[in-house]
Every structure is written in structure tokens, then in C-alpha cells.
Amino acid sequence: MYPLRYYGDPVLRKHCMPILDLQRPQSIPGFGTASLQELAENMMETMFDAYGVGLAAPQIGLPVRMFVAAEYHQEQPEGDIPLSAQVRRHVVAINPSLEILDATLTASHTDGCLSLPGLWSDDVQRPLAIRLTYTDEHGVQHTEEAEGYWARVLQHEYDHLNGRLYTDLLPASYLQEHRKTIAALQKRSKAYLKALEQKR
């Protein structure tokens, strides 16, 4: 499993680069290299360990256009059963493109982020329905349409690939309201980056 990158880490604000060669191993900062299949599996395990529904490559320090996401049988998974055993379906999306099918904005579900632990909002407005086209870790192309909660999850992860966080969709007062938590995350990010630099 990979350490998560937190708010304040510059990698979370990068516009990620496409993966041009699916056979080429990816270099994960602090962890050497991994094939796309290994990377996808490790990202899923990292996501499960953090009790998440999605994880984008920049959240582990890798600024490439790839994310993983899982839809569980229940919107609130059971705490005493491993998340991996509760997956209804999952996505490994490489070089995804996203099209809005219904631009009606809705805030019907909570939005949060593994890179901002402890914070969430019920006020994030996102389009109701989308179409996602992507390549999986085996090189197979997929197109799927999603609406409601699953559409929100996919949009959230897609935003990460463009350096966008859910907090960008909220008023500046949200960050001000949670300034102590934000400051602690920034401090944590700075310390991790310093430790990573010392390993080189």
C-alpha cells in the first residue's frame, strides 16, 4: 500500500500527463516501479485500507491520468466486513475522458476526499449524469454511463487528474472554517515531502 498525499502537496494541483505506453512500468515516488496491473492492484488495496470509494494516481504522488474507484453493494459499507468483499463493481480508468450527459447540478450526496481526511461537505454541486470513456490496466477500452452517486464518484476522481479538489467547488469560507485542519494537513504534507527528499 502507498502513503496518501494530503492537502498542500503540489502533486495534487498538477494537470496529470497521459500514460502513452501501457506496457511501461510506472515509477512511484519512494516505491520504485510497478506495472500498470500491479499499480492498479496496489491502488485498490490502498483505497480499501483508507476506507475510500476512489483513489487517483496523484494522491499517491504519481501525476499520471489514472484512477481507481469502487461501487459497493451498500452506499454505507458494513464496518465488520472487508471493503474488498463488498464491491459491486470497480473501475481502473487510464487516460479517461468525461462527458456531461445531464448538466443539472445536484448536491444530493456527501463529498469528501482521502487527501483531506476528516473533512466533507454536503454542499458540493455536481452534474447529475456523465459518460466515462477509459482504458483499463489490460489495455481494454470501456465506455460507461453513470448517474447519481456513482457519477459523483467518477467526477471526483476525474477532477484529481486535472489538479482539482472538491474544495474548489465550495466557497472560500469552507477552507477558512476548517483552517486548523487544513494547516495541519499542509504541515503533514511538508514533512512527508522533506522525508521523501532525504531518501533520494
C-alpha positions in Angstrom: 0.0 0.0 0.0 1.1 3.5 -0.7 1.1 6.5 1.7 -1.5 9.1 0.7 -0.6 12.6 -0.3 -2.5 15.3 1.6 -3.8 18.8 1.0 -0.9 21.2 0.5 1.2 18.7 -1.6 1.9 20.3 -5.0 1.3 17.0 -6.8 -2.5 17.3 -6.1 -2.6 20.5 -8.1 -0.8 19.2 -11.2 -2.5 18.6 -14.5 -1.6 14.9 -14.9 0.1 13.5 -18.0 -1.5 10.7 -20.1 0.0 7.2 -20.0 1.3 6.7 -23.5 2.8 3.2 -23.2 0.6 0.8 -21.2 3.5 -1.7 -21.1 5.9 0.6 -19.4 6.2 0.4 -15.6 5.4 3.4 -13.7 7.8 4.9 -11.1 6.1 5.6 -7.8 8.0 8.2 -5.7 9.6 6.3 -2.8 8.5 2.9 -4.1 10.4 2.1 -7.2 8.4 0.9 -10.3 5.3 -1.2 -10.9 3.4 -2.4 -13.9 0.0 -0.9 -14.5 -1.6 -4.2 -13.3 0.5 -4.0 -10.1 -0.2 -0.3 -9.7 -3.9 -0.8 -10.1 -4.0 -3.6 -7.5 -1.9 -1.6 -5.0 -4.0 1.5 -5.5 -7.2 -0.6 -4.9 -5.7 -2.0 -1.7 -4.6 1.5 -0.6 -8.1 2.7 -1.2 -9.7 -0.1 0.8 -7.3 0.4 3.7 -8.3 4.1 3.8 -11.9 3.1 3.6 -12.4 5.1 0.4 -14.5 4.8 -2.8 -11.9 6.1 -5.2 -8.2 6.9 -5.4 -6.4 8.9 -8.2 -2.7 8.4 -9.1 -1.7 11.9 -7.9 -3.0 11.0 -4.4 0.0 8.6 -4.2 2.4 11.1 -5.8 2.1 9.9 -9.4 1.0 12.7 -11.7 -0.5 10.5 -14.5 -4.0 10.1 -15.8 -5.2 7.1 -13.9 -7.7 6.4 -11.1 -9.4 3.5 -9.4 -12.9 3.5 -7.9 -15.3 1.0 -6.4 -19.1 0.9 -6.1 -20.2 -1.1 -3.0 -23.3 -3.1 -2.6 -24.4 -0.6 0.1 -23.7 3.1 0.0 -22.6 2.8 3.6 -20.5 -0.4 3.7 -20.6 -2.6 6.7 -17.7 -1.9 9.0 -17.1 -5.5 10.1 -16.7 -6.9 6.6 -13.6 -6.1 4.5 -14.3 -3.5 1.8 -12.9 -5.7 -0.9 -15.7 -8.2 -0.2 -18.4 -5.6 -0.5 -17.5 -4.3 -4.1 -20.4 -4.4 -6.5 -18.2 -3.2 -9.4 -14.9 -1.4 -9.8 -13.1 0.8 -12.3 -9.5 1.1 -13.3 -9.5 4.1 -15.5 -6.4 5.0 -17.6 -6.5 8.2 -19.7 -10.2 8.7 -19.1 -12.4 11.3 -20.8 -15.6 12.5 -19.3 -18.7 13.9 -21.0 -21.6 15.5 -19.2 -24.9 13.9 -20.1 -27.2 15.9 -17.7 -25.8 19.2 -16.5 -28.4 19.5 -13.8 -26.4 20.3 -10.7 -27.2 18.3 -7.6 -25.7 18.1 -4.1 -27.6 15.0 -3.0 -24.6 13.2 -1.6 -21.7 13.9 0.7 -18.4 14.8 -1.0 -15.1 14.1 0.8 -11.6 13.1 -0.1 -8.9 10.8 1.2 -6.4 13.7 0.8 -8.5 15.8 3.2 -9.2 13.2 5.9 -11.8 14.3 8.5 -13.4 16.9 6.1 -16.5 16.5 4.0 -19.4 18.6 2.6 -23.0 18.1 1.7 -23.0 21.3 -0.5 -20.8 20.2 -3.4 -22.7 20.7 -6.7 -22.0 18.2 -9.5 -23.8 17.3 -12.7 -26.3 14.5 -12.4 -25.2 12.2 -15.2 -22.0 11.6 -17.1 -20.3 9.3 -19.6 -16.8 8.0 -18.9 -14.5 6.5 -21.6 -11.3 4.9 -20.5 -8.7 2.1 -21.0 -8.3 -0.4 -18.2 -5.0 -1.9 -16.9 -5.2 -4.7 -19.5 -5.5 -2.3 -22.5 -9.2 -2.9 -22.9 -11.3 0.2 -23.8 -14.6 0.9 -21.9 -17.4 3.4 -22.1 -20.0 3.6 -19.3 -22.7 6.0 -18.3 -23.4 6.8 -14.7 -25.8 9.0 -12.7 -26.4 10.0 -9.2 -23.8 8.9 -6.6 -21.7 6.8 -8.9 -21.5 9.7 -11.3 -20.3 11.9 -8.5 -17.5 9.4 -7.5 -16.2 9.2 -11.1 -16.3 13.0 -11.4 -14.5 13.5 -8.2 -11.6 11.1 -9.3 -11.5 12.6 -12.8 -11.1 16.1 -11.2 -8.0 14.9 -9.4 -6.4 14.3 -12.8 -6.8 18.0 -13.6 -5.5 19.2 -10.3 -8.9 20.0 -8.9 -10.2 19.2 -5.4 -13.8 19.2 -4.2 -13.0 22.2 -2.1 -12.6 24.2 -5.3 -16.4 23.8 -5.8 -17.1 25.4 -2.4 -16.9 29.0 -1.2 -13.6 30.2 0.3 -15.3 30.3 3.6 -15.2 26.5 3.8 -11.4 26.4 4.0 -11.5 29.3 6.4 -14.0 27.4 8.6 -11.6 24.4 8.7 -8.4 26.3 8.7 -6.9 24.4 11.7 -7.4 21.1 9.9 -6.1 22.5 6.7 -3.0 23.9 8.3 -2.3 20.5 10.0 -2.6 18.7 6.6 -0.2 21.2 5.0 2.3 20.7 7.8 2.0 16.9 7.4 2.5 17.2 3.6 5.6 19.4 4.0 7.1 16.9 6.5 6.4 14.0 4.2 8.0 15.7 1.2 11.0 16.6 3.2 11.4 12.9 4.3 11.0 11.8 0.7 13.6 14.2 -0.5 16.1 12.9 2.2 15.6 9.3 0.9 17.0 10.3 -2.5 
